[in-house]
């Protein structure tokens, strides 16, 4: 099995770049201006924490979980299940708002 050479500033994978959709492709985001390059490691970390959320949903997630913005959803201890459930609720709310906006 071949091993990757470590570089002075980190592992070899720290330098590998990948494309990241700002608005996920599965949620209507296209290519072009919606793409950015990230180190592969950061890209994986982003999806580990924020899953398939949009930037706006991610900000709201941070405000709720870390800053206690929403009193109804405020918790002292978050389980992985709680975090996943919050992601889904934020996505559903965002989708509902987008549908309302498109109907006007």
C-alpha positions as CSV (number, residue, x, y, z in Angstrom):
1,X,0.0,0.0,0.0
2,X,1.4,3.3,-1.0
3,X,1.6,6.1,1.6
4,X,1.2,9.7,0.8
5,X,4.2,11.9,1.4
6,X,3.7,14.5,4.2
7,X,4.6,18.0,3.3
8,X,6.1,20.6,5.7
9,X,2.8,22.5,6.1
10,X,0.6,19.5,6.5
11,X,-0.5,16.4,4.6
12,X,-0.6,16.0,0.9
13,X,-4.4,16.2,0.9
14,X,-4.2,19.7,2.5
15,X,-3.1,21.0,-0.9
16,X,-5.7,19.2,-3.1
17,X,-8.4,21.5,-4.3
18,X,-12.0,20.6,-5.0
19,X,-15.1,22.5,-6.3
20,X,-17.8,23.3,-3.9
21,X,-21.3,24.5,-4.8
22,X,-22.3,27.5,-2.7
23,X,-26.0,26.7,-3.2
24,X,-26.0,22.9,-3.4
25,X,-26.7,21.6,-6.9
26,X,-29.4,19.3,-5.5
27,X,-31.2,22.4,-4.2
28,X,-31.2,24.4,-7.4
29,X,-27.6,25.8,-7.4
30,X,-26.0,25.7,-10.8
31,X,-22.4,26.0,-11.9
32,X,-20.5,29.2,-12.9
33,X,-20.7,31.8,-10.2
34,X,-22.1,29.3,-7.8
35,X,-18.8,27.3,-7.6
36,X,-15.8,28.0,-5.5
37,X,-12.5,26.1,-5.0
38,X,-11.7,24.8,-1.5
39,X,-9.0,22.6,-0.2
40,X,-10.5,19.1,-0.2
41,X,-10.1,18.7,3.6
42,X,-12.2,21.9,4.2
43,X,-14.8,20.8,1.7
44,X,-15.3,17.5,3.6
45,X,-15.4,19.3,6.9
46,X,-18.0,21.7,5.6
47,X,-20.3,18.9,4.7
48,X,-19.6,17.0,7.9
49,X,-20.9,20.1,9.9
50,X,-23.4,21.7,7.6
51,X,-24.5,18.8,5.3
52,X,-26.5,20.2,2.4
53,X,-27.4,23.6,3.8
54,X,-27.2,26.9,2.0
55,X,-25.0,29.6,3.4
56,X,-28.0,31.4,4.9
57,X,-29.1,28.2,6.6
58,X,-25.6,27.6,7.9
59,X,-25.4,31.0,9.5
60,X,-28.8,30.4,11.1
61,X,-27.6,27.0,12.3
62,X,-24.5,28.6,13.9
63,X,-26.6,31.3,15.5
64,X,-29.0,28.8,17.1
65,X,-26.5,26.2,18.2
66,X,-23.6,28.4,19.3
67,X,-25.1,31.8,20.1
68,X,-28.5,30.7,21.4
69,X,-30.4,33.0,19.1
70,X,-33.7,31.1,19.0
71,X,-35.0,30.7,22.5
72,X,-37.4,27.9,21.4
73,X,-34.5,25.8,20.0
74,X,-32.0,26.8,22.7
75,X,-30.3,23.8,24.3
76,X,-27.3,23.4,26.6
77,X,-26.4,20.0,25.2
78,X,-26.9,19.0,21.5
79,X,-26.8,15.4,20.3
80,X,-25.9,14.4,16.8
81,X,-29.5,13.6,16.2
82,X,-30.6,17.1,17.5
83,X,-28.1,18.8,15.1
84,X,-29.3,16.7,12.2
85,X,-33.0,17.4,13.0
86,X,-32.2,21.1,13.2
87,X,-30.5,21.0,9.7
88,X,-33.6,19.4,8.3
89,X,-36.0,21.9,9.9
90,X,-33.9,24.8,8.6
91,X,-33.9,23.4,5.1
92,X,-37.6,22.8,5.2
93,X,-38.3,26.3,6.4
94,X,-36.0,27.7,3.6
95,X,-37.8,25.6,1.0
96,X,-41.2,26.7,2.2
97,X,-40.2,30.4,2.1
98,X,-38.7,30.0,-1.4
99,X,-42.0,28.4,-2.7
100,X,-44.1,31.2,-1.2
101,X,-41.8,33.8,-2.8
102,X,-42.0,32.0,-6.2
103,X,-45.9,31.9,-6.0
104,X,-46.1,35.7,-5.7
